[in-house]
Amino acid sequence: MIIVTDCQQWQDIRKTLGLKTIGFVHTMGNLHSGHLSLCQRSLKDNEVTVVAIFVNQTQFNNTDDYRYYPRTLELDKQLLHQQGVDYLFIPEHQEMYPDDYQIQVSETGDIGNQLEGEHRPGHFTGMLTIVLKHLNVIRPTHSYYGEKDYQQLLLIQKMARALFLPVTIVGCPTIRSDTGLALSSRNNRLSDESREKASKLPVVLRDSLTVDDAYERLTALGFKVDYVCDRWERRLAAVWLDSVRLIDNIALDKLGKLETSV
């Protein structure tokens, strides 16, 4: 695995790859099986796989979340090497934001202003800006994103279409633990007790007849609920346990199909 730290270095490498298919996985590090599943899909689909690790400050609307985001770079390198990833791109902030974030990408339509956009002001603008920067630098043929962040996936797909980006945006299924909890770096901040309770979130989403029913059941279980709603053929939710915010979503055609219940 070759480690690349600046854009010019990658651009020189990119010239040598010619017409090879290039898969790209954009992460903020602290890798788990969900990230690795994206790498595996890229390795299967493409001749070359590139992974980026960049903790993007501009998409954190809460400065504490950015400050305490877990950095596990050495372990991440080992995991990616074991997967057989070809290139790891790990730029510094100044490399990706030489303009000090004066140029930004935002969506003013009907996706980004609701749900996560409403509860995390500025988050999607920071996310879209860094995704576009990475896609412009890496110039992959395919780029992979998990469906756990479903609203994010929709926005990236919309941006790629609107800006005529020569890349296929691939959504990949959410990877879950044995208890059903969607894998997330935020899960590391949960206590054992809270992690057990968090595993009930997808069950309630699947097993509730309505979003109001789901909201009431989650509240009764001790969650602070930001939202539960049915949109884009999904049931989406954001909740808090202690000081940890979790999101999840279930395809509407999967509702009621989980055997266990809370």
ZADO-1210 file (C-alpha; in nm, 4 decimals, padded with zeros to 6 digits):
<atoms>
<atom x="00.0000" y="00.0000" z="00.0000" code="MET" pos="1"/>
<atom x="00.1436" y="00.3332" z="-00.1073" code="ILE" pos="2"/>
<atom x="00.0781" y="00.6301" z="00.1221" code="ILE" pos="3"/>
<atom x="00.0164" y="00.9657" z="-00.0452" code="VAL" pos="4"/>
<atom x="00.0127" y="01.2901" z="00.1519" code="THR" pos="5"/>
<atom x="-00.0390" y="01.5683" z="-00.1010" code="ASP" pos="6"/>
<atom x="-00.2434" y="01.6366" z="-00.4115" code="CYS" pos="7"/>
<atom x="00.0469" y="01.6830" z="-00.6525" code="GLN" pos="8"/>
<atom x="00.1959" y="01.3489" z="-00.5499" code="GLN" pos="9"/>
<atom x="-00.1354" y="01.1781" z="-00.6247" code="TRP" pos="10"/>
<atom x="-00.1816" y="01.3629" z="-00.9542" code="GLN" pos="11"/>
<atom x="00.1569" y="01.2341" z="-01.0692" code="ASP" pos="12"/>
<atom x="00.0518" y="00.8797" z="-00.9755" code="ILE" pos="13"/>
<atom x="-00.2902" y="00.9236" z="-01.1374" code="ARG" pos="14"/>
<atom x="-00.1273" y="00.9946" z="-01.4743" code="LYS" pos="15"/>
<atom x="00.0357" y="00.6512" z="-01.4667" code="THR" pos="16"/>
<atom x="-00.2960" y="00.4695" z="-01.4102" code="LEU" pos="17"/>
<atom x="-00.4424" y="00.5608" z="-01.7466" code="GLY" pos="18"/>
<atom x="-00.7798" y="00.4023" z="-01.8161" code="LEU" pos="19"/>
<atom x="-00.7770" y="00.1604" z="-01.5222" code="LYS" pos="20"/>
<atom x="-01.0930" y="00.1483" z="-01.3140" code="THR" pos="21"/>
<atom x="-01.0311" y="00.3258" z="-00.9841" code="ILE" pos="22"/>
<atom x="-01.2479" y="00.2802" z="-00.6769" code="GLY" pos="23"/>
<atom x="-01.2451" y="00.5416" z="-00.4018" code="PHE" pos="24"/>
<atom x="-01.3548" y="00.5177" z="-00.0382" code="VAL" pos="25"/>
<atom x="-01.3704" y="00.8448" z="00.1530" code="HIS" pos="26"/>
<atom x="-01.3380" y="00.8083" z="00.5334" code="THR" pos="27"/>
<atom x="-01.2484" y="01.0063" z="00.8430" code="MET" pos="28"/>
<atom x="-01.0569" y="00.7137" z="00.9880" code="GLY" pos="29"/>
<atom x="-01.1241" y="00.5150" z="01.3051" code="ASN" pos="30"/>
<atom x="-01.2130" y="00.2363" z="01.0652" code="LEU" pos="31"/>
<atom x="-01.4590" y="-00.0442" z="01.1404" code="HIS" pos="32"/>
<atom x="-01.6156" y="-00.3287" z="00.9454" code="SER" pos="33"/>
<atom x="-01.8539" y="-00.0888" z="00.7714" code="GLY" pos="34"/>
<atom x="-01.5638" y="00.1037" z="00.6182" code="HIS" pos="35"/>
<atom x="-01.3850" y="-00.2181" z="00.5314" code="LEU" pos="36"/>
<atom x="-01.6932" y="-00.3496" z="00.3508" code="SER" pos="37"/>
<atom x="-01.6733" y="-00.0454" z="00.1218" code="LEU" pos="38"/>
<atom x="-01.3070" y="-00.1238" z="00.0565" code="CYS" pos="39"/>
<atom x="-01.3930" y="-00.4854" z="-00.0212" code="GLN" pos="40"/>
<atom x="-01.6612" y="-00.3769" z="-00.2688" code="ARG" pos="41"/>
<atom x="-01.4148" y="-00.1416" z="-00.4376" code="SER" pos="42"/>
<atom x="-01.1457" y="-00.4096" z="-00.4549" code="LEU" pos="43"/>
<atom x="-01.3965" y="-00.6441" z="-00.6154" code="LYS" pos="44"/>
<atom x="-01.5196" y="-00.3898" z="-00.8697" code="ASP" pos="45"/>
<atom x="-01.2000" y="-00.2104" z="-00.9695" code="ASN" pos="46"/>
<atom x="-00.8398" y="-00.2551" z="-01.0753" code="GLU" pos="47"/>
<atom x="-00.7150" y="00.0055" z="-00.8264" code="VAL" pos="48"/>
<atom x="-00.8558" y="00.1068" z="-00.4865" code="THR" pos="49"/>
<atom x="-00.7803" y="00.4349" z="-00.3113" code="VAL" pos="50"/>
<atom x="-00.8888" y="00.5163" z="00.0449" code="VAL" pos="51"/>
<atom x="-00.8759" y="00.8637" z="00.1973" code="ALA" pos="52"/>
<atom x="-00.8501" y="00.9334" z="00.5689" code="ILE" pos="53"/>
<atom x="-00.9272" y="01.2967" z="00.6435" code="PHE" pos="54"/>
<atom x="-01.1059" y="01.4269" z="00.9527" code="VAL" pos="55"/>
<atom x="-01.2945" y="01.7075" z="00.7831" code="ASN" pos="56"/>
<atom x="-01.3320" y="01.9944" z="01.0265" code="GLN" pos="57"/>
<atom x="-01.5819" y="02.1860" z="00.8121" code="THR" pos="58"/>
<atom x="-01.8597" y="01.9288" z="00.8467" code="GLN" pos="59"/>
<atom x="-01.8602" y="01.9311" z="01.2281" code="PHE" pos="60"/>
<atom x="-02.1234" y="02.1725" z="01.3554" code="ASN" pos="61"/>
<atom x="-02.0155" y="02.0786" z="01.7103" code="ASN" pos="62"/>
<atom x="-01.6520" y="02.1658" z="01.7866" code="THR" pos="63"/>
<atom x="-01.6356" y="01.9050" z="02.0641" code="ASP" pos="64"/>
<atom x="-01.7301" y="01.6325" z="01.8156" code="ASP" pos="65"/>
<atom x="-01.4344" y="01.7333" z="01.5990" code="TYR" pos="66"/>
<atom x="-01.1954" y="01.7623" z="01.8930" code="ARG" pos="67"/>
<atom x="-01.2863" y="01.4211" z="02.0325" code="TYR" pos="68"/>
<atom x="-01.3267" y="01.2331" z="01.7049" code="TYR" pos="69"/>
<atom x="-01.1079" y="00.9230" z="01.7538" code="PRO" pos="70"/>
<atom x="-00.7828" y="00.9242" z="01.5561" code="ARG" pos="71"/>
<atom x="-00.6453" y="00.5721" z="01.5073" code="THR" pos="72"/>
<atom x="-00.4232" y="00.6205" z="01.2034" code="LEU" pos="73"/>
<atom x="-00.1659" y="00.3480" z="01.2691" code="GLU" pos="74"/>
<atom x="-00.4332" y="00.0837" z="01.3265" code="LEU" pos="75"/>
<atom x="-00.6239" y="00.2115" z="01.0226" code="ASP" pos="76"/>
<atom x="-00.3121" y="00.1687" z="00.8082" code="LYS" pos="77"/>
<atom x="-00.2757" y="-00.1913" z="00.9232" code="GLN" pos="78"/>
<atom x="-00.6396" y="-00.2711" z="00.8460" code="LEU" pos="79"/>
<atom x="-00.6209" y="-00.1206" z="00.4979" code="LEU" pos="80"/>
<atom x="-00.2938" y="-00.2980" z="00.4246" code="HIS" pos="81"/>
<atom x="-00.4523" y="-00.6288" z="00.5253" code="GLN" pos="82"/>
<atom x="-00.7434" y="-00.5599" z="00.2886" code="GLN" pos="83"/>
<atom x="-00.5061" y="-00.5106" z="-00.0034" code="GLY" pos="84"/>
<atom x="-00.5842" y="-00.1421" z="-00.0629" code="VAL" pos="85"/>
<atom x="-00.3477" y="00.0051" z="-00.3222" code="ASP" pos="86"/>
<atom x="-00.3231" y="00.3687" z="-00.2099" code="TYR" pos="87"/>
<atom x="-00.3963" y="00.5608" z="00.1097" code="LEU" pos="88"/>
<atom x="-00.4451" y="00.9363" z="00.0771" code="PHE" pos="89"/>
<atom x="-00.3920" y="01.1239" z="00.4068" code="ILE" pos="90"/>
<atom x="-00.3655" y="01.4987" z="00.3368" code="PRO" pos="91"/>
<atom x="-00.3370" y="01.7747" z="00.5950" code="GLU" pos="92"/>
<atom x="-00.6123" y="02.0358" z="00.6377" code="HIS" pos="93"/>
<atom x="-00.4171" y="02.3067" z="00.4531" code="GLN" pos="94"/>
<atom x="-00.3664" y="02.0744" z="00.1577" code="GLU" pos="95"/>
<atom x="-00.7418" y="02.0355" z="00.1082" code="MET" pos="96"/>
<atom x="-00.8378" y="02.3902" z="00.2094" code="TYR" pos="97"/>
<atom x="-00.5752" y="02.6245" z="00.0655" code="PRO" pos="98"/>
<atom x="-00.8556" y="02.8824" z="00.0277" code="ASP" pos="99"/>
<atom x="-00.9432" y="02.8565" z="00.3988" code="ASP" pos="100"/>
<atom x="-01.2910" y="02.7272" z="00.3065" code="TYR" pos="101"/>
<atom x="-01.3889" y="03.0391" z="00.1127" code="GLN" pos="102"/>
<atom x="-01.5286" y="02.8261" z="-00.1706" code="ILE" pos="103"/>
<atom x="-01.8152" y="02.6041" z="-00.0522" code="GLN" pos="104"/>
<atom x="-02.0610" y="02.3611" z="-00.2123" code="VAL" pos="105"/>
<atom x="-02.4198" y="02.3662" z="-00.0900" code="SER" pos="106"/>
<atom x="-02.7537" y="02.2219" z="-00.1935" code="GLU" pos="107"/>
<atom x="-03.0534" y="02.4527" z="-00.1683" code="THR" pos="108"/>
<atom x="-03.3187" y="02.2049" z="-00.2772" code="GLY" pos="109"/>
<atom x="-03.5436" y="01.9662" z="-00.0899" code="ASP" pos="110"/>
<atom x="-03.2888" y="01.7202" z="00.0513" code="ILE" pos="111"/>
<atom x="-03.0250" y="01.9032" z="00.2525" code="GLY" pos="112"/>
<atom x="-03.2422" y="02.1493" z="00.4440" code="ASN" pos="113"/>
<atom x="-03.4347" y="01.8915" z="00.6452" code="GLN" pos="114"/>
<atom x="-03.3583" y="01.6162" z="00.8995" code="LEU" pos="115"/>
<atom x="-02.9786" y="01.6152" z="00.9391" code="GLU" pos="116"/>
<atom x="-02.9558" y="01.9495" z="00.7637" code="GLY" pos="117"/>
<atom x="-03.1980" y="02.1042" z="01.0111" code="GLU" pos="118"/>
<atom x="-03.0359" y="01.9525" z="01.3193" code="HIS" pos="119"/>
<atom x="-02.6724" y="01.9970" z="01.2068" code="ARG" pos="120"/>
<atom x="-02.6458" y="02.3397" z="01.0386" code="PRO" pos="121"/>
<atom x="-02.3555" y="02.3588" z="00.7947" code="GLY" pos="122"/>
<atom x="-02.2831" y="01.9875" z="00.8087" code="HIS" pos="123"/>
<atom x="-02.3895" y="01.9042" z="00.4553" code="PHE" pos="124"/>
<atom x="-02.2097" y="02.2044" z="00.3061" code="THR" pos="125"/>
<atom x="-01.8845" y="02.0900" z="00.4643" code="GLY" pos="126"/>
<atom x="-01.9504" y="01.7311" z="00.3572" code="MET" pos="127"/>
<atom x="-02.0310" y="01.8150" z="-00.0056" code="LEU" pos="128"/>
<atom x="-01.7339" y="02.0502" z="-00.0290" code="THR" pos="129"/>
<atom x="-01.4797" y="01.7920" z="00.0842" code="ILE" pos="130"/>
<atom x="-01.6365" y="01.5116" z="-00.1201" code="VAL" pos="131"/>
<atom x="-01.6133" y="01.7237" z="-00.4349" code="LEU" pos="132"/>
<atom x="-01.2532" y="01.8163" z="-00.3537" code="LYS" pos="133"/>
<atom x="-01.1596" y="01.4510" z="-00.3084" code="HIS" pos="134"/>
<atom x="-01.3381" y="01.3414" z="-00.6247" code="LEU" pos="135"/>
<atom x="-01.1634" y="01.6157" z="-00.8222" code="ASN" pos="136"/>
<atom x="-00.8234" y="01.5182" z="-00.6845" code="VAL" pos="137"/>
<atom x="-00.8507" y="01.1380" z="-00.6968" code="ILE" pos="138"/>
<atom x="-01.0586" y="01.1242" z="-01.0188" code="ARG" pos="139"/>
<atom x="-01.1998" y="00.7763" z="-00.9499" code="PRO" pos="140"/>
<atom x="-01.4312" y="00.5890" z="-01.1808" code="THR" pos="141"/>
<atom x="-01.6374" y="00.4672" z="-00.8831" code="HIS" pos="142"/>
<atom x="-01.6837" y="00.6061" z="-00.5315" code="SER" pos="143"/>
<atom x="-01.8445" y="00.4102" z="-00.2456" code="TYR" pos="144"/>
<atom x="-02.0666" y="00.5310" z="00.0419" code="TYR" pos="145"/>
<atom x="-02.2661" y="00.3474" z="00.3073" code="GLY" pos="146"/>
<atom x="-02.6440" y="00.3634" z="00.3182" code="GLU" pos="147"/>
<atom x="-02.6391" y="00.4277" z="00.6940" code="LYS" pos="148"/>
<atom x="-02.5846" y="00.7948" z="00.6052" code="ASP" pos="149"/>
<atom x="-02.8695" y="00.7780" z="00.3560" code="TYR" pos="150"/>
<atom x="-02.9392" y="01.1497" z="00.3270" code="GLN" pos="151"/>
<atom x="-02.5685" y="01.2079" z="00.2667" code="GLN" pos="152"/>
<atom x="-02.5694" y="00.9453" z="-00.0090" code="LEU" pos="153"/>
<atom x="-02.8646" y="01.1137" z="-00.1811" code="LEU" pos="154"/>
<atom x="-02.6879" y="01.4497" z="-00.1729" code="LEU" pos="155"/>
<atom x="-02.3635" y="01.3112" z="-00.3143" code="ILE" pos="156"/>
<atom x="-02.5526" y="01.1389" z="-00.5945" code="GLN" pos="157"/>
<atom x="-02.7403" y="01.4629" z="-00.6670" code="LYS" pos="158"/>
<atom x="-02.4171" y="01.6659" z="-00.6708" code="MET" pos="159"/>
<atom x="-02.2479" y="01.4204" z="-00.9064" code="ALA" pos="160"/>
<atom x="-02.5386" y="01.4464" z="-01.1509" code="ARG" pos="161"/>
<atom x="-02.5719" y="01.8237" z="-01.1245" code="ALA" pos="162"/>
<atom x="-02.2008" y="01.8919" z="-01.1767" code="LEU" pos="163"/>
<atom x="-02.1531" y="01.6238" z="-01.4452" code="PHE" pos="164"/>
<atom x="-01.8860" y="01.4443" z="-01.2438" code="LEU" pos="165"/>
<atom x="-01.7364" y="01.1509" z="-01.4389" code="PRO" pos="166"/>
<atom x="-01.7804" y="00.9056" z="-01.1515" code="VAL" pos="167"/>
<atom x="-02.0348" y="00.6406" z="-01.0524" code="THR" pos="168"/>
<atom x="-02.1586" y="00.6940" z="-00.6953" code="ILE" pos="169"/>
<atom x="-02.2248" y="00.3532" z="-00.5404" code="VAL" pos="170"/>
<atom x="-02.4431" y="00.3093" z="-00.2312" code="GLY" pos="171"/>
<atom x="-02.3616" y="00.0043" z="-00.0188" code="CYS" pos="172"/>
<atom x="-02.5734" y="-00.1705" z="00.2477" code="PRO" pos="173"/>
<atom x="-02.5423" y="-00.0729" z="00.6130" code="THR" pos="174"/>
<atom x="-02.3185" y="-00.3091" z="00.8091" code="ILE" pos="175"/>
<atom x="-02.4518" y="-00.4022" z="01.1519" code="ARG" pos="176"/>
<atom x="-02.3192" y="-00.5702" z="01.4635" code="SER" pos="177"/>
<atom x="-02.4568" y="-00.9039" z="01.5826" code="ASP" pos="178"/>
<atom x="-02.7120" y="-00.7088" z="01.7874" code="THR" pos="179"/>
<atom x="-02.8362" y="-00.5168" z="01.4824" code="GLY" pos="180"/>
<atom x="-02.6784" y="-00.1827" z="01.5748" code="LEU" pos="181"/>
<atom x="-02.5494" y="00.0031" z="01.2677" code="ALA" pos="182"/>
<atom x="-02.1709" y="00.0245" z="01.2870" code="LEU" pos="183"/>
<atom x="-02.0399" y="00.3748" z="01.3500" code="SER" pos="184"/>
<atom x="-01.7268" y="00.5298" z="01.4987" code="SER" pos="185"/>
<atom x="-01.9594" y="00.7020" z="01.7465" code="ARG" pos="186"/>
<atom x="-02.0498" y="00.3633" z="01.8968" code="ASN" pos="187"/>
<atom x="-01.7081" y="00.3578" z="02.0641" code="ASN" pos="188"/>
<atom x="-01.8263" y="00.6380" z="02.2909" code="ARG" pos="189"/>
<atom x="-02.1200" y="00.4358" z="02.4252" code="LEU" pos="190"/>
<atom x="-02.1034" y="00.2563" z="02.7574" code="SER" pos="191"/>
<atom x="-02.1842" y="-00.1151" z="02.7561" code="ASP" pos="192"/>
<atom x="-02.5292" y="-00.0376" z="02.8951" code="GLU" pos="193"/>
<atom x="-02.5969" y="00.2300" z="02.6339" code="SER" pos="194"/>
<atom x="-02.4689" y="00.0096" z="02.3527" code="ARG" pos="195"/>
<atom x="-02.7159" y="-00.2599" z="02.4529" code="GLU" pos="196"/>
<atom x="-02.9976" y="-00.0055" z="02.4559" code="LYS" pos="197"/>
<atom x="-02.8810" y="00.1415" z="02.1217" code="ALA" pos="198"/>
<atom x="-02.9271" y="-00.1985" z="01.9577" code="SER" pos="199"/>
<atom x="-03.3034" y="-00.1546" z="02.0093" code="LYS" pos="200"/>
<atom x="-03.3123" y="00.1430" z="01.7725" code="LEU" pos="201"/>
<atom x="-03.3297" y="-00.0562" z="01.4446" code="PRO" pos="202"/>
<atom x="-03.5775" y="-00.2996" z="01.5980" code="VAL" pos="203"/>
<atom x="-03.8162" y="-00.0207" z="01.6951" code="VAL" pos="204"/>
<atom x="-03.7835" y="00.1387" z="01.3504" code="LEU" pos="205"/>
<atom x="-03.8669" y="-00.1896" z="01.1786" code="ARG" pos="206"/>
<atom x="-04.1353" y="-00.3043" z="01.4214" code="ASP" pos="207"/>
<atom x="-04.3418" y="00.0135" z="01.4662" code="SER" pos="208"/>
<atom x="-04.6548" y="00.0629" z="01.2586" code="LEU" pos="209"/>
<atom x="-04.6101" y="00.4402" z="01.2328" code="THR" pos="210"/>
<atom x="-04.3404" y="00.7001" z="01.2939" code="VAL" pos="211"/>
<atom x="-04.5420" y="00.8348" z="01.5873" code="ASP" pos="212"/>
<atom x="-04.5438" y="00.4875" z="01.7392" code="ASP" pos="213"/>
<atom x="-04.1673" y="00.4602" z="01.6882" code="ALA" pos="214"/>
<atom x="-04.1116" y="00.8042" z="01.8449" code="TYR" pos="215"/>
<atom x="-04.3133" y="00.7117" z="02.1538" code="GLU" pos="216"/>
<atom x="-04.1418" y="00.3745" z="02.1968" code="ARG" pos="217"/>
<atom x="-03.7931" y="00.5216" z="02.1598" code="LEU" pos="218"/>
<atom x="-03.8733" y="00.7944" z="02.4118" code="THR" pos="219"/>
<atom x="-04.0067" y="00.5350" z="02.6564" code="ALA" pos="220"/>
<atom x="-03.6827" y="00.3392" z="02.6204" code="LEU" pos="221"/>
<atom x="-03.4793" y="00.6444" z="02.7254" code="GLY" pos="222"/>
<atom x="-03.3727" y="00.7859" z="02.3885" code="PHE" pos="223"/>
<atom x="-03.3862" y="01.1586" z="02.3215" code="LYS" pos="224"/>
<atom x="-03.5336" y="01.1688" z="01.9713" code="VAL" pos="225"/>
<atom x="-03.4404" y="01.4361" z="01.7164" code="ASP" pos="226"/>
<atom x="-03.6658" y="01.2886" z="01.4494" code="TYR" pos="227"/>
<atom x="-03.8302" y="00.9773" z="01.3119" code="VAL" pos="228"/>
<atom x="-03.9858" y="01.0066" z="00.9666" code="CYS" pos="229"/>
<atom x="-04.0680" y="00.8137" z="00.6495" code="ASP" pos="230"/>
<atom x="-03.9008" y="00.9732" z="00.3468" code="ARG" pos="231"/>
<atom x="-03.7247" y="00.8667" z="00.0289" code="TRP" pos="232"/>
<atom x="-03.8697" y="00.5140" z="00.0717" code="GLU" pos="233"/>
<atom x="-03.6881" y="00.4874" z="00.4055" code="ARG" pos="234"/>
<atom x="-03.7715" y="00.5228" z="00.7734" code="ARG" pos="235"/>
<atom x="-03.5011" y="00.7504" z="00.9112" code="LEU" pos="236"/>
<atom x="-03.4184" y="00.8426" z="01.2698" code="ALA" pos="237"/>
<atom x="-03.1703" y="01.0381" z="01.4765" code="ALA" pos="238"/>
<atom x="-03.1513" y="00.9860" z="01.8517" code="VAL" pos="239"/>
<atom x="-02.9307" y="01.0612" z="02.1489" code="TRP" pos="240"/>
<atom x="-02.8087" y="00.8301" z="02.4214" code="LEU" pos="241"/>
<atom x="-02.6227" y="01.0183" z="02.6917" code="ASP" pos="242"/>
<atom x="-02.4127" y="01.2605" z="02.4833" code="SER" pos="243"/>
<atom x="-02.3831" y="01.0367" z="02.1751" code="VAL" pos="244"/>
<atom x="-02.5945" y="01.1027" z="01.8664" code="ARG" pos="245"/>
<atom x="-02.6885" y="00.8014" z="01.6524" code="LEU" pos="246"/>
<atom x="-02.8616" y="00.7808" z="01.3151" code="ILE" pos="247"/>
<atom x="-03.0147" y="00.4855" z="01.1344" code="ASP" pos="248"/>
<atom x="-03.2586" y="00.4079" z="00.8576" code="ASN" pos="249"/>
<atom x="-03.4603" y="00.1114" z="00.7336" code="ILE" pos="250"/>
<atom x="-03.6020" y="00.0570" z="00.3843" code="ALA" pos="251"/>
<atom x="-03.9812" y="00.0831" z="00.4012" code="LEU" pos="252"/>
<atom x="-04.0221" y="-00.2536" z="00.2312" code="ASP" pos="253"/>
<atom x="-03.8315" y="-00.4117" z="00.5229" code="LYS" pos="254"/>
<atom x="-04.0617" y="-00.2799" z="00.7937" code="LEU" pos="255"/>
<atom x="-04.2177" y="-00.5463" z="01.0109" code="GLY" pos="256"/>
<atom x="-03.9837" y="-00.8176" z="00.8876" code="LYS" pos="257"/>
<atom x="-03.7638" y="-00.8469" z="01.1938" code="LEU" pos="258"/>
<atom x="-03.8529" y="-01.1482" z="01.4058" code="GLU" pos="259"/>
<atom x="-03.7429" y="-01.0032" z="01.7387" code="THR" pos="260"/>
<atom x="-03.9134" y="-00.7053" z="01.8998" code="SER" pos="261"/>
<atom x="-03.8607" y="-00.4715" z="02.1916" code="VAL" pos="262"/>
</atoms>
